[in-house]
């Protein structure tokens, strides 16, 4: 569906995108994460054919994105740019009708789309009276025009309240069920970690890692956290049971202990803790979050 | 609908939005009023310096209106078009437009045609109203001259609109674009003739004398002046054009073609640059 091959884009001495290879399959919900200036938006613009690459090739549905044949692909493509700017002097409905005409989508679908994104009541209001969240919803409706098979969403939940975010992902789920390919970026990693099929971590224009959240966690090899609830006086027995293992210093609190161990040592630690029997009242294992994974790959820059 | 490899539906969508924007923000109304009021005042008081007021003959009226149009219309066209592309780029809306199934040329053409429709409407309605008022007392051939003046005014506006849109493609921000647009107005409306005259005087009329009429054609404002003045005997004598401009060059079709070239060439340059 989307093939990015050794693509580089430089602005003067700065390589905004540097030798990126990426392949995104049909029907996939793909996330692109990275710190500010990592190259996400530039990669989006390259994939949409909005800026020419210095080298490499990008194809969507087999068509080079800068070729004449890409016009037909654009009819099946929706794009929501970061910080979308719309026309203040148009109403919500007029805005959609304008873009529908450009896209060759039926004007009759506009009112329904506005209702779908929660703007049915505001369709006759000028965009200048819209809040940031309403503009974002209108931008999303614009991206949905023409029943797209491919969606590019750059920071799509910017300005949305929690209910808006829930509704937004509900629509995305419905579209994914219909086989639509979705590529999105987000700074709110906890928001996308449960929702994307795969994601790529970008840093300084390069792709640092690609895979499912679980794959990236394993590849990053970040430590796991064991939180134990202990019976009275169980601390010495715990220290004795763990004596043979390579662990960071145990952090004790009253009736509690926190252990940090490498993923490879998980089973050995689990066996040692289990050997304590009823002296351990409860056990909770915490996987590294996507934020931890991201910080690991991006060198700590958030 | 595709003709000449251009999807006209997309061009029409962009043009219709530009035109509707100018109707909705009352730009067309305001400029129409400006043209109507100025043209009426000039028609009525144009001969006040000779001690008379009231509607004059059509030749004197057109001569006065030409002076008005040469100053006013290029400025209005440049202000109208200088941010056509750079404004979209600076606001951040250009990427969204270009993500649509529309080529850069179609976007540029749609922008130009929409703005041209707004400018042409104002020019035709503004001067047309005055034409109707003064036309009540004029013979048919005088009206013919007036219609010619209106058409050439439309062409002059379209030339400077084309230059403005070109500036908006070449510049990176609106401030710079507006500065260049004003500089173009100064150059073509105020400076060009002075430079030409200066060169003529400095060369003692030897070399420059022969080149002078051809150099005049390099300025669309001068072409407009020649179009309106040369065809009228009294004015030609009054402006001294008979002595410096050969009649062979003053064919309205020829001058109209030069004005059209002044529209097409800058737009072609803009389209080439925008595609880069």
Interface residues (C-beta under 8 A of the other chain):
Chain A: X45 X48 X50 X71 X72 X74 X75 X77 X79 X81 X83 X84 X85 X86 X87 X89 X98 X99 X101 X102 X103 X104 X142 X152
Chain B: X9 X10 X12 X13 X14 X17 X21 X24 X25 X91 X92 X93 X95 X96 X97 X98 X99 X100 X101 X102 X103
